[in-house]
Amino acid sequence: MGLILDSSVIIAAERRGHSVRQILEQVQAAHAEAENALSVVSIAELVHGAFRAKTQDQADRRLAFVERLSTDVPEYPVTIEIARLAGQQEAKGVQLAFEDLLIGATALHFGCQIATLNVRDFQRVPGLTIVRF
C-alpha cells in the first residue's frame, strides 16, 4: 500500500533542518513496505510557504527544498475523479480545509494511507487510513 506524505510532515521535518533524503530515510525506516508519494496540492502548499518566507534567502532555500522533493518523490495529480470524490466528501459534511480534503481524496482514490501530523482533521475523512508521523 502506498503512503502519501502530507505537507505537515514535510514542513515539520524541513523546519528541523532535515534534508529531503533524511525525510525519505525516516519514512522508509518506519514504513519500509510503503511506496512514498505526494499530492500536487502539498507542493502548492509548500511553494506558498516558500513565498511567505521572511527573507529572500529563506525563500530560496525553501524553493530549492521543494524542487528536490518533487524530483525525488512521485506526485499524484488532482484528476477529475479526485475532484469529484472531494466534492462528494464535502457534500456529505466532511469539513476540513479544502486543500486537505483534496489530499485525502487523492489518498482514497489511489488506495494509499496518509502520513500526517494533522490526524484530527484527516480522521474526518471516512475510509482514510492515517499513519501518525
C-alpha positions as CSV (number, residue, x, y, z in Angstrom):
1,M,0.0,0.0,0.0
2,G,1.2,3.5,-0.9
3,L,1.8,6.3,1.6
4,I,1.0,9.9,0.7
5,L,3.1,12.3,2.7
6,D,1.0,15.2,3.9
7,S,2.7,18.6,3.8
8,S,2.5,18.8,7.7
9,V,5.1,16.0,7.8
10,I,7.4,17.7,5.2
11,I,7.1,21.1,6.8
12,A,7.9,19.9,10.3
13,A,11.0,18.0,9.0
14,E,12.2,20.9,6.9
15,R,11.9,23.2,9.9
16,R,14.1,20.8,11.9
17,G,16.7,21.2,9.2
18,H,16.3,17.8,7.7
19,S,17.1,17.3,4.0
20,V,14.8,15.6,1.6
21,R,17.0,12.5,1.8
22,Q,16.8,12.4,5.6
23,I,13.0,12.7,5.5
24,L,12.7,9.9,3.0
25,E,15.0,7.7,5.0
26,Q,12.9,8.3,8.2
27,V,9.7,7.4,6.4
28,Q,11.3,4.4,4.8
29,A,12.6,3.2,8.2
30,A,9.2,3.5,9.7
31,H,7.2,2.1,6.7
32,A,9.6,0.1,4.6
33,E,6.8,-1.6,2.7
34,A,5.1,1.6,1.6
35,E,5.9,3.5,-1.6
36,N,6.0,7.2,-0.8
37,A,4.2,9.8,-2.9
38,L,2.9,13.4,-2.6
39,S,-0.2,15.1,-3.8
40,V,0.5,18.1,-6.1
41,V,-1.7,20.0,-3.6
42,S,1.1,19.6,-1.0
43,I,3.6,21.0,-3.5
44,A,1.3,24.1,-3.8
45,E,1.2,24.4,0.0
46,L,5.0,24.2,0.2
47,V,5.5,26.7,-2.5
48,H,3.1,29.1,-0.8
49,G,5.1,28.7,2.4
50,A,8.3,29.5,0.5
51,F,6.9,32.7,-0.9
52,R,5.8,33.8,2.6
53,A,9.3,33.5,4.0
54,K,10.7,36.4,5.9
55,T,13.9,36.7,3.9
56,Q,14.8,36.0,0.3
57,D,17.5,33.6,1.5
58,Q,14.9,31.6,3.4
59,A,12.6,31.6,0.4
60,D,15.3,30.4,-1.9
61,R,16.2,27.6,0.5
62,R,12.6,26.5,0.7
63,L,12.1,26.6,-3.1
64,A,15.2,24.5,-3.6
65,F,13.9,22.1,-1.0
66,V,10.5,21.8,-2.8
67,E,12.3,21.3,-6.2
68,R,14.4,18.5,-4.6
69,L,11.3,16.9,-3.1
70,S,9.4,17.0,-6.3
71,T,12.3,15.4,-8.1
72,D,12.7,12.6,-5.5
73,V,9.1,11.8,-4.7
74,P,6.4,10.8,-7.2
75,E,3.5,13.2,-7.3
76,Y,-0.2,12.4,-7.8
77,P,-2.2,14.9,-9.8
78,V,-5.6,16.1,-8.9
79,T,-7.8,14.4,-11.5
80,I,-11.5,14.8,-12.3
81,E,-12.1,11.6,-10.3
82,I,-10.3,13.0,-7.3
83,A,-12.2,16.4,-7.6
84,R,-15.5,14.5,-7.7
85,L,-14.5,12.4,-4.7
86,A,-13.5,15.6,-2.7
87,G,-16.8,17.2,-3.7
88,Q,-18.8,14.2,-2.6
89,Q,-17.0,14.1,0.8
90,E,-17.7,17.8,1.3
91,A,-21.3,17.4,0.3
92,K,-21.6,14.6,2.9
93,G,-20.5,17.0,5.6
94,V,-16.7,16.3,5.8
95,Q,-15.4,19.6,7.0
96,L,-11.8,20.4,6.7
97,A,-9.6,22.8,4.7
98,F,-10.3,22.2,1.0
99,E,-6.5,21.5,0.4
100,D,-6.6,18.7,3.0
101,L,-9.8,17.4,1.5
102,L,-8.1,17.1,-1.9
103,I,-5.1,15.4,-0.3
104,G,-7.3,13.0,1.5
105,A,-9.4,12.3,-1.7
106,T,-6.1,11.6,-3.5
107,A,-5.1,9.0,-0.9
108,L,-8.6,7.4,-1.1
109,H,-8.6,7.4,-4.9
110,F,-5.2,5.7,-5.1
111,G,-5.7,3.4,-2.1
112,C,-3.0,5.0,-0.1
113,Q,-2.5,5.7,3.5
114,I,-1.7,9.2,4.6
115,A,1.3,10.2,6.8
116,T,0.4,13.3,8.7
117,L,0.8,15.3,11.9
118,N,-2.7,16.6,11.3
119,V,-4.6,13.4,12.5
120,R,-7.6,15.3,13.9
121,D,-8.6,16.8,10.6
122,F,-7.8,13.8,8.4
123,Q,-9.7,11.4,10.6
124,R,-12.9,13.2,9.5
125,V,-12.5,11.6,6.0
126,P,-14.3,8.2,6.1
127,G,-12.2,5.3,4.9
128,L,-8.9,7.1,5.0
129,T,-6.1,5.2,6.7
130,I,-4.0,7.6,8.8
131,V,-0.4,7.0,9.8
132,R,0.7,9.2,12.7
133,F,4.1,10.6,12.0
